[in-house]
C-alpha cells in the first residue's frame, strides 16, 4: 500500500435534530485511510457507520470537524463540486443493488460513463472490461429481473468499478446474499482491490465481510472504539 492518504477525518461530529433536542451520530471521529486499503467500519445498528460512509461519499456534510476525501474538504464543497467528486472518483455499492430493471446489464454498467467524456468505443471497452472483472460477460444483454441476487450484485460492482474509481464505498454489500454468493462477491472485490489498487471502505456488521478485511475500524455510539490493522489477510 502506498503511504498517501485519500481519506482524512479529523474531530468529525455529525448531529441530527430530534424534536427539541439533537442526536449525535458521530462524536469526535479521527481516521486516516491510505490508498489501496481494504477497510471496514464495523459496528451495530446506530453506531454511526453509515453516517460516516455517507459523509465520506460527499452525500452528507459534517456538523463540525473535517472530512477530506482525495484532497477535497467535504463540508465546504458546493452541491456541484460534490457531484463532480462522486462522478469522477467514487464508486458506490449498496445492499439493494439499485439497478434499473428496464435496462440491460450493459446499459446499467454504462450509465456512469455517460456522465463523463468518453466515446462510444471507449465506453464499450470499459463496460466489457468491468463485466469481465466480475465474471458476468455472458449476461450482457440480460435485464436485472432475469438475474439472481449474486449476479445483480456483480453487475452493481461492475457499475461501481467501470470508471476505475480511486475509492469504492460499500454499504452492507452482502446483506441480501447467501453465504456462497457473499464469498464470491467479496473475493471479486478483493481481486479488484489488488489489481487496480482501488481503496475499498465498507460499512458492515456481517462476519463474512469482516473476515476479508485487512483493517477493522470498530465504531460504538459514534466514536472509534478500536482500530485494528491485520498482518495476515486473505489477499
Residue, then its C-alpha position, 0 to 999 in steps of 0.5 A: x500500500x502506498x503511504x498517501x492518504x485519500x481519506x482524512x477525518x479529523x474531530x468529525x461530529x455529525x448531529x441530527x435534530x430530534x424534536x427539541x433536542x439533537x442526536x449525535x451520530x458521530x462524536x469526535x471521529x479521527x481516521x486516516x485511510x491510505x490508498x489501496x486499503x481494504x477497510x471496514x467500519x464495523x459496528x451495530x445498528x446506530x453506531x454511526x457507520x453509515x453516517x460516516x460512509x455517507x459523509x465520506x461519499x460527499x452525500x452528507x456534510x459534517x456538523x463540525x470537524x473535517x472530512x477530506x476525501x482525495x484532497x477535497x474538504x467535504x463540508x465546504x464543497x458546493x452541491x456541484x463540486x460534490x457531484x463532480x467528486x462522486x462522478x469522477x472518483x467514487x464508486x458506490x455499492x449498496x445492499x439493494x443493488x439499485x439497478x434499473x430493471x428496464x435496462x440491460x446489464x450493459x446499459x446499467x454498467x454504462x450509465x456512469x460513463x455517460x456522465x463523463x467524456x468518453x466515446x462510444x468505443x471507449x465506453x464499450x471497452x470499459x463496460x466489457x472490461x468491468x463485466x469481465x472483472x466480475x465474471x458476468x460477460x455472458x449476461x450482457x444483454x440480460x435485464x436485472x429481473x432475469x438475474x439472481x441476487x449474486x449476479x445483480x450484485x456483480x453487475x452493481x460492482x461492475x457499475x461501481x468499478x467501470x470508471x476505475x474509481x480511486x475509492x469504492x464505498x460499500x454499504x452492507x454489500x452482502x446483506x441480501x446474499x447467501x453465504x456462497x454468493x457473499x464469498x464470491x462477491x467479496x473475493x471479486x472485490x478483493x481481486x479488484x482491490x489488488x489489481x487496480x489498487x482501488x481503496x475499498x471502505x465498507x460499512x458492515x456488521x456481517x462476519x463474512x465481510x469482516x473476515x476479508x478485511x485487512x483493517x477493522x475500524x470498530x465504531x460504538x455510539x459514534x466514536x472509534x472504539x478500536x482500530x485494528x490493522x491485520x498482518x495476515x489477510x486473505x489477499 
